[in-house]
Amino acid sequence: MDTEVLVVGAGPTGLTLAAGLLQRGVRVRIIDKTGGPGTWGKGSHSRAITLWPRALEAFQSLGVGTALYERGVKLAAANYYTDGRRVGRIRLRPLSHTRFPVPVTLPQSTTEQVLRDAVTMAGGRIEFNRSLETLTHDDDGVLALLDDGEIVRAEWLVGCDGAHSKVRERSGVVFDGAMYPQTFLILDGEFDTDYAPDESYYLTGPAGVLVVVGLPGGLHRTFASIPPTATVDDVESGMLRVLAQRSPLRIKLVRSAGSGTFRIHRRMVDQMRIGRVLLAGDAAHVHSPAGGLGLNIGAQDAVALAWRLAGVLRGDLPRGELDAWERERLFVARRVLADTDAQTRLWMAHGLRGVARDLAIRVGLRTGLIERILPRRLAQFDLAMPAGGTGAGRLRPGKRMPDVVLGDGRRLHDLLTDYLLVALGGPAPSTVDGAPVVVIDNQRQLQSLGASRGTVCLVRPDAVIAAVGRGHAGLVELRSRFNAVCQLSQPEDVLR
């Protein structure tokens, strides 16, 4: 083989996957049809800007989450307006058991640059001006024909080439869905404004929705819907007219940093693995920017795939783990598409539906319910993957393992280079068939985790709990689970 994995597309998803594989010793080629990193200026705009804590944790598994978090604007609140009047302000309270307690805004161009550096540091090289023409694959590998006539032989090929994916097209996978009727104008720039730099604003009215959110460097992003029949000759001028007509707060452009238009799709595939070919990120699912989850979900697709694909290549994991990855990521995509579609329709609502929406926000704020639930849901901290087996308290198979601080000052997630056994409040063997063990014995931490002493958790490299048990019987159960997943050549009988 010319390479073990050929990654098509060097956007956030492809870069994340390539870095994760390279750091695990996998031979990777990554190609991209563009001429190089995107430009930033008039006539262009950085697409995704919001990074939620769960995605930042995924990036931290590559060693770059902290760098991204420190460069971003930490969001403190989300404001909702209807017809120029503020309905409510939702505080984004810091989340516990994570080093990334709040979401941040950061231009996608910056995120991609940090990820490109991670690929380079891991020994990789991005081949720009290279595109896929055709591909064939069988049980032994993939043959990919590139646009310059080169044929690349790879054991696996992953399409991370966006909504117009050629990998998906050449694989014959249907991309079902629809397009929202509205067109959106977008303008990033420096503004003389009363909008807070560390808060987001969602403003609805009969003319459509307007969104304003702060960016690093004293910039703001503004975007707004316009009717399907409207035409705009100059995006910047059109967006300034919208701001003048719809904004209840002072906002005057000082300097433009990019503008453009976009349409919103909601589409997804029904399979992300086609033999030796896999699809990730926008190549597999696209949705409304409501909630700012797009880039986040693609990055998590990649991180969840990297450790599995590396394990399959080195013979530690069966190929069935890739089917498990497909099931989980399709589950997440369906949930995100449903959530973002509901949010989009809600903010476009008028009349009685708009009144009901505003009433729900006011009641949710008055009771505190919305501030307890919404940030954790958007951060995906409460997401439970489909998984079998019983749990203990709040620790259940398929859920995220909280990133607690250990007695020696390290964080739990820093130890997740492979499977990890976490024993709560009691002694445990040093390994269970090769899985290292960490003991958490602090009573305050045990209470905050919501699990009793004697609980044992087998945690995957992507911080998802694989199995939960109790005491010696729990260790036996986890050993069975670990052996069912990992094809170890010389398992130890550590339980005797």
N, C-alpha and C positions, 0 to 999 in steps of 0.2 A: 504494500500500500504506500501511496505517496504521503498520506497523513492518516492519523486515526480519526479525526473529526474535521470536516469542512463546514465552517460557519459562513452562511451567506447573509450578509447584512451587518454593518458596523455601526448601528444605532445603539441605544442604551441596552437593549436586550442582547444583541449579538456580542457587544463588548463585555457585558457582565458574564455571559456564558463562557466566552473565550478566556477571560481572566480566571474564572473558577476552574476551568479544565487545565489550563497551563499551570496553575498553582498546585494541581494534583499530579503533575508530571505527564499529562496527556499531550501528544503531538497534535497541534491545531494549526489549520490555515483559516484565515478570516479574510473574506473578500467583500468589496463594496463597490457598487456601480458609480458612486459619485467621485468627483475629482479630488476630494479631500474634506477636511472638517468644514462645516457650514459657515458661511459668512454671516455677519451681524451688521445690519445697517438698514437704510431706507429701502423699502420694498421687500424686506424679509422680517421674520419674527421667530423668536425661540418658542417652540411649541409647548411642551409640558413644563410646568414650573413648580408643582407642588410635590414634595417628598414627605410621605407619612412615616411614622416611627417604624412600622414593620418592614418597610422597604429599606429604611436606613439601617436596620439590623441586618438585612440581607446584604447590603453593601459593606457593612462592617465585617462580614465573614470573608470579604476580599481584602480587608484592611483599609477601606476608604470611607466608611460611614462617618467617622468623626470629622474627617476633612470636609465632607459635603455639609454636615450639620453646622460646622463652624463658619462656613462661607455663606450660609443661607440666612434669610430673615426669619426669626422665630415668631410664628403667628400666635397672637394672644387672644383673638376673638373673631367671631363671624357676626356681621350685622345684617339684618333683614329689613328692607323697606318696601312698602306698598304705597303707590301713588304719592311718593315724596315724603311719607311719614314713616318713622322707624317703628317697626313692629316689635323688635327685640334684639338684644345683643347676647350672643351665646359665648361665654368664656370657654376657651380651650384650656381647661385645667390640666396641669402637668400630670402625665401618666406615671404610675409607679412601676418599679421593677424593670426599668429600661434606662439606658444612658441617653436616649433620645425622647424626652418627655413630651415634646410638642412637635407639630409639623413645621417644616420650613419651606420657603419659596426660594427657588434658585433657577436661573435660566438653564434650559436643557443643554445649551452649548457648553456651559461650565461643567455640568454633570458628565457630559460625554468626554470632555478633556481629562477630567480626573480618571475616568474609566480607561481612556486610551493610555494614560500613563501607567495604570495598573497592568494593562496588557503588555506594554513594553517592558516594565520591570520584571514581569514573569517570563520574559524571553520571547514574546510574540511579536509579530509584525503585521500591520494591516495593509492589505493589498488594495489600494484604491484604483479606480478606473478598470475594475475587473467585474464582469457580470456573468451570470449563469445563462446558458442558452437552453440546454436540454439535460436530462438526467435519466439514468436507468439504474435499477437496483435489484438485487436478489438476496438470498439468505447469506451470502458471503461478503457483500459490501455494495458500494455505490460507485458508478462511473458518472462524472459530471463534465459536460462539455462547456468550456468557457467561451466568451465572445471572440477571443483571439485564436481559437482553435485548440488550445491546450486541453487535454483530457486529464482530469484529476481523479485518481483512485483513492477512495476513502472508506473506512469501515462504517462510518456514520456521517450523515449530512443533516444539518439543522437549519431550517429556513427561519431567519430572523429579519426578513427583508420587507416588513411593513404590510400595510393594508393592501397594496397592489402586488403582493408576493408572487414572484415568478416560480418559486419552489412549490407553493400551494397550487398554482395553476398547472404546472407541469406534472404534479402528482395527482391531478384530477379530483381534488377535494373541493366540495361545494362550500361557498361562503355565504350562508343564508342571512337574510336580514332586510333592513330597509333604511331609508334616509329621512331625517326630519325635514320638513318643508322650509324652515328658516335658513337664511344665510347669516353669517356672523362677521362683523367687522372687528378688527383687533388693532390696537395701537399701544405700544409700549413707549414710555418716555419719562422725562423729568417734568413734573408739574408743580405749579404753585397752587397748593390745594389744602383743604381742611380734612381730607381723608387721612386717617392715621397710617403711618408707614408699616405697622406691624399687625394690621387687621384686614380682613376681607369684607367686602360689601356686596350684597345681592339685592338689586333694586328692580322691582317689578311694577308694571303698569300696563295700560291698554296698548301702548306702542311696542311693548316687548320687554325683554330682560336686559339689564345692564349690570356688569360685574367690574369691580375695581379692587385690586389687591396690590400690596407693596412688594417690591423687588429689591435686591441688594443695590448698593450704589445710589440710593435716593430715588430710584425709579418706581413707577407704578405700571401695572398692566391694566388696560381697560379693554373690555370687549362687550359687544352688544348685538342682539338679534335685530334684523330688519325683515320686513315682509318679503315673502317669496317673489312678489312682483316688482319689488324695488330694484332700481339700478343705481350703481355708484361708479362714477368715472374716476374719482380720486378718493382712495380709502381714507387717507389722513383727514382730508376736509370733511368727508362724510362722517367719520367718527367724532370729529370736533362738533359737528352740528348735533349729533346724538347727545353728546355730553351737555351741550348748552340747553337742549330741550328736556332731558330726563334727569339730570343730576340735581339732587336737592342740596348738595354741598358745593362749595366753591372749588373749581378745578380749571386751571388755565395752563395750556401747554407752554413749556419753556424750551424743551428740546426733544425731538423725536428720536427714538432708538429702534424703530422698526414697526412696520405695519403690514397688514395683509387681510385676507378673507379666508373663511373656511366653512365647510358644511359638516354637519354631525351625522354619523352613521351609527347604527347598532347592528352589528353582524358578528357571527362566530361560526366556526367549523363544528362538525360533529365528530371529528377525530383529529388528534394532534400527533399520532404516530401512524405512519404508513410503512410498515416493514422497517427498513433501515433509515427512513427519512422521518424527521420530526419537525413540528412547527411550534413556534413560540412567539410571544408578544403580539404585536399588531397583525402579524401574519396569520394568527389564529383567532383573534378577537379584537374588535374595535367598539367603542361606546362613547357616550356623551362625556364631555369634560366635567360634568357635575360631580363634585366631590374630589376632583383632581387625582383620580386613581390610575389613569392609563399607563404612564411610565412605571408606576409602582408595581402593577400586576405583571407587566412584562419582565421586570427585573426579578420578581419572585418566581416566575416561570423558569428563568435561567438558573437561579441559585438552586432551586429544587431539582433541576435537571443535572447540574454539573456534578454533584457528588454521586448521583446514581449512575450517570453515564461513565464516569471515571471508574466506579466500582465494577460495572459490567465489563469494561475494557481490561481491567487487571484481574478479572476472574473472581472477585470477592462477592459480587452480587449476580443473581440470575437476571436474564433479560425481562422476566416478568415484572421487575421493579420499574421498568419503563412504562409498562401498561398501568401500573399503580400511579405513576407520575401523570399519565394522560388522564386517568379517572379523576384525580384530585384537581388538576388544573382546569379541566372542563367544568367541574363542580364550582370552582371559584369564579370562572368566567361567567357562568350562568347567573350566579348570585350578583356579581358586579353589574352585568348588563341589566338585570331586573332592577337593582337599586338605582342605578344612574338613570334609567329610563323613567322610573317613578319620580325621581328628583326633578328631572328635566320637565316632565309634564306638570309637576306641581308648581314649579316657578313660572311656567307659562300660563298657569290657570288664572281665570278671571271670574267675576260674578260670584255665585254661591260657593264654588270650589275655592276661589281665592279667599273668601271670607272664612271658610272652614280651615284653610291652611293657616291663616293668621291667628285664628283662635287657638289652634293646636300649638302654635309656637308660644303664645302667651301663657297658656295653661302649663305647657312643658317647662317654661322658665320659672313660673311661679312655684311649681312643685319641685324643681331641681332635677326632674327626670331627664330632660333633654341634655343637660350638661353632664349627667352621669353616663348616658348611653351613647350619644352621638359621637363624641371624640374616640371612644374605644372601638365603635363599629367602623368608623372611617379608617382608623389606624389598623384595623383587622386583628386587634388583640383578642376579640371575642369569637373569631372565626373558628369553627370546628370542622376539620376535614372529615369526610366519611371514613369511619374506622370502626372495627369491631373491638370487643373487649370491654371490661368494666373499668371504672375509674375510682378515685378516692377523693371526695370533696370536689374542689374545683379543678383538680388535676385529672384529665381524662384523655384517653387516646384520641389523636387527631387535633388536639388543641396545642397552642403555643406554650412552651415551658417558660415561665417568667425568668428574666435575666437578673437574678439576685446577686448581691455582692457577697463573696465568700469570706471566710475568716482571715485569709491571707491578703485580702484587698483586691484579688482578681474578681472578674465577673464570670458568671457561669457560662455565658455564651462564648467567651473566649476559649473555652476548652472543647468546643464542639467542632473539632476537625474531623471527627468520625463519630460513630455511635458512642454514647456516654450513659453510664448507669448512675442515677442520682438516688442515694439512700437518705431518707429523711429521719433524722433523730436516732440513729442506731448504727452499730458496727456492721461492716459488710466486707466481703472478700475484696482483694485488690483488683481482681478482674473477674468478669463472667464471660468465658469463652472469647477473650480478647477485648471486651468492652471495658475501658477504664472506669473506675468508680470514684464518685465524689460524695462525701457525706456532709449533709447540712444539719447541724445540731443546735442552732441558735433558736430559742423558743419564740422570739419575736418574729423571726423569719418563717418559722413553721406556721405560726398563726396567720401571717400575711399570705402565705401560699395556700391556706385553706386545706391543709392535709395533716393527718395525725402521724405520730411517731410510728415507725415500722413500715411506712409506705416506701415503695421503690418504683422508680420510673426509668424506663429505657427511652432515651431521647435521641432523635435523629440529628444529623449534622445541620439540618435547616431549622433546628430548635422546635420541631414538632414532636410531641410525645407519641412514641410508637406503642408502648404498653405500660400498664400499671399493675403492681402486685402488692401483696402484704407479707412481710416477714419471710421465713424460709420458703413457704409455699409460693410466695410471690417471686422469689429468686428462681425457683424451678420453672415457673411460668415464663419469666422473662428469658431464661436460657432457651426454652423451647421456641419462643418467638424469634430470638436472635439467630438461632440455628436455622430456622425456617427461612430467614431472609438472607443470611450471609453463608456462603459456601466456604467454610473454613477448612483448610487442608489438614490441620492438626489441632482439633479442639481440645481444650483442657477440661478435666473434671474437677472444677474448683469448688463444687458443692459437697464433696465427700467430707 
